[in-house]
Structures are given as structure tokens and as C-alpha cells.
Amino acid sequence: MRVYLDNNATTMVDPEVFEDMKPFFSEIYGNPNSLHQFGSDTHPALRKALDQLYKGINAKDNDDIVVTSCATESNNWVVKGIYFDKIATGEKKRIITTAVEHPAISATCAFLKDFGVEITILDVNSEGVVTPEQLKEAMGDDVALVSVMYANNETGMIFPIKELAKIAHEGGALFHTDAVQAMGKIPVDVQDLDVDFLSFSAHKFHGPKGIGALYIKDSQKLSSLLHGGEHMGGRRSGTLDVAGIVGMAKALETANKFIDFENSHVRRLRDKLEDALLQIPDINVIGDKSKRVPNTILASIKGIEGEAMLWDLNKAGIAASTGSACASETLESNPILEAIGADKELAHTALRLSLSRFNTEEEIDYTIDVINKAVKRLRAISSTFAYAPEGHKSGL
Ligand SMILES: *Cc1c(COP(=O)(O)O)cnc(C)c1O
């Protein structure tokens, strides 16, 4: 059996999405900016796709949704754009973010430190989130931007974005949220949240890879990251990926149709898996279930290196993760678990399981069985579970 439980890293393209994209590779392949029929043939599909995107996040007509190559680009764009517009100009000095952002935010902020930007990083509590009170304390009239993710990619914990945005605005700052892990899992309504910027990425909700977007409230000014042929109203140059845009829009529309299903079927399977895991002695799952997106579990299994567990799961055909896919090649401890304050040993024993609407009951039953066997096998040979040899990096 092959079981894919790494949907926070990327998802399968929904077959219906793929079907809708196909004509735009081989039949309707013109450049939308060209002044001939091949170009104009793409326009109805683009108009429909943009309409689906606006509806998908409840954007207003005078807002902008600018298509990008991925959420990494969207995140870089907001942070660097604000630097150009508000900080390099001397108007403001500071950006506030959290200790558990995706590297697309945290590394961009770290990069800007060299340009004199002050970065305030809010610590997270034991569930891995920040509170509105923390932001209130950290605010000041020197803050240009507050950037807080909507849901964390590793824990699945949901942040109180509406309240945080309100506090940022009261302090005169703009507010951005990286909503990549929220889309398709919980409703995302930009008017209700009242955020200024919101990033998302199609491949995290059963759309294609290499396409994302940045929502910009009231089409406000944000210096471009990509200069060139003035595509997308001059906001982001580069020939439009028509197939990708059609796919992203269809994927969002479909994901929104499945939100109730996510919160019934997917949540039930996730909870079943989680309840079974919690039967194992010395296992810990981060964050209250009800405060998480419905598909995610971040567990730490005492005495078992995350990579060893992945190896056993992979041999049995199950794909999981030790945490962020971007960091997992380095055999390092899970930075989110460290931020949460888990001790070193726990941070090395992270196992992230992230489901999707394509997972079945049989797959979950099989996974429970495989994990139970793997825990027995690995604990039997684990040195750290029984005693801690001197200098071992994950010694107790
Ligand atoms: C995956 C992910 C990103 C990056 O998205 P890409 O489209 O792959 O660049 C950003 N933020 C979060 C929270 C993510 O999970």
C-alpha cells in the first residue's frame, strides 16, 4: 500500500483541476498580452479564473489578487516591498513577525536586518501560537508591517488573525498573513479578517506547483519585486502562466466546496490516527485538536529519531515528515518544536502527519498498524530511550 501523509509539503493535483488545465498547454497557448487571436483566446479563461480567485477568498472588486510563482515569492514580495516603501524611505523602522513562520518569511526578515531593518520576533506559547496581548505589547508607531501566518505548517495551529490584524492597524502598521496552510482547510475570508496582504500557493490545495498569489487590499501601493514587461497591471512582470492560473482558480473553488468534508471526513480520520498514536506510551502531540486545521498532527515520540521513523514508514510505503520539508535534509532538530520550548530530545523526535481529502479509512488503519510496529522495533534498538550515552546529541 502507498499512503501519502505529507500534504502540508505538497498535494496531489485534483484530477478535475488537471483536466481543466490541459487545453492551455497544447491548444490555447497564446501569450495573453499578444495582439492576435491566439492571445485573446486565453482571455475568457483568465477572466473566469480571476473571478474564481476573488470569490474564493471573498475579495472586493477594488482589491488586487496578483498571481506569483509561489508563496515564497508572495512572502518575499510583501516583506521587501514594505522595506522599499516604508523603511528605506525613513518613514518606519520595524517589522514584527513570529518565531514559527515559514522560512519564506523568517529568512527574508533576517536578510533585511543587514539593511538596517529592526525585526521583532514574537515567541510562541506551548501550543505554538502568539497571543493578541503579545502583539499589543510589541507594537509601536515605528512598525511598518506585522506578518503572522494563518496556520502553522508543522503543528497546524490556527492563529487569531482577525484580532492580530486589528491590533496592527490600531498601531498604524500594515498586516500580512501567510495563509498557505489555511486555504482549503478552513474558510479564508479577507474582508472578515481585514488583512492588507495575504499569500497562498496552489500546490498546497490540490492545484499545480509553481503558481501562487498575493492578495492586496484596496490595490494599495507595494513596490514590485519583478520589474519588466508590466504584466498584471505593472505589479508583477512575467508572461502569465495561463494553465497554472486556471488550475489554481479551479483548485481553490474545489477546495472551498470540500471545506465541510475536510472538517468532517478528514478531521475524523486525523482524530482517529491521533487517538491511536496517543495510546503509545511517551508520545506527545502539539496543540489542542480543536485549535488546529483538520488535517495535521505534529507528534514527538520519545526515544525515536524522527528520521528513523520516516525510514520505517517509507519502507512500508507511507510518506510523512519530520517537519518542514525545506529543512528536513539537514537531520537537524525541528525548529518549531524548539521554538515551542520542547527539550532537545523531543525536537529530534518530531513526526508530522498531514492528511488530505484523498486519504481513506483503510490507509489510516494501515498507518496506525505500521507506526505501532515501528515504535516497538525502534524503541527496542534505541539507546536514547533506555539511557543517554555521554555526548549523544539527543541524550535525555
Ligand atoms: C509551503 C509553504 C510556503 C511556501 O510555498 P511555496 O509555494 O512552495 O513557495 C509558505 N508558507 C507556508 C506556511 C507553507 O506551508
The ligand as a MOL file (V3000), in Angstrom:
LIG
                    3D

  0  0  0     0  0            999 V3000
M  V30 BEGIN CTAB
M  V30 COUNTS 15 15 0 0 0
M  V30 BEGIN ATOM
M  V30 1 C 4.6880 25.5970 1.6680 0
M  V30 2 C 4.6160 26.8560 2.4080 0
M  V30 3 C 5.1300 28.0460 1.8630 0
M  V30 4 C 5.8730 28.0780 0.5550 0
M  V30 5 O 5.0390 27.8570 -0.5150 0
M  V30 6 P 5.6640 27.6600 -1.9750 0
M  V30 7 O 4.5370 27.9210 -2.8870 0
M  V30 8 O 6.1350 26.2520 -2.0280 0
M  V30 9 O 6.7530 28.6410 -2.1440 0
M  V30 10 C 4.9860 29.2090 2.5820 0
M  V30 11 N 4.3670 29.2230 3.7670 0
M  V30 12 C 3.8630 28.1130 4.3260 0
M  V30 13 C 3.1810 28.1980 5.6420 0
M  V30 14 C 3.9750 26.8950 3.6610 0
M  V30 15 O 3.4770 25.8020 4.2300 0
M  V30 END ATOM
M  V30 BEGIN BOND
M  V30 1 1 1 2
M  V30 2 1 2 3
M  V30 3 2 2 14
M  V30 4 1 3 4
M  V30 5 2 3 10
M  V30 6 1 4 5
M  V30 7 1 5 6
M  V30 8 2 6 7
M  V30 9 1 6 8
M  V30 10 1 6 9
M  V30 11 1 10 11
M  V30 12 2 11 12
M  V30 13 1 12 13
M  V30 14 1 12 14
M  V30 15 1 14 15
M  V30 END BOND
M  V30 END CTAB
M  END
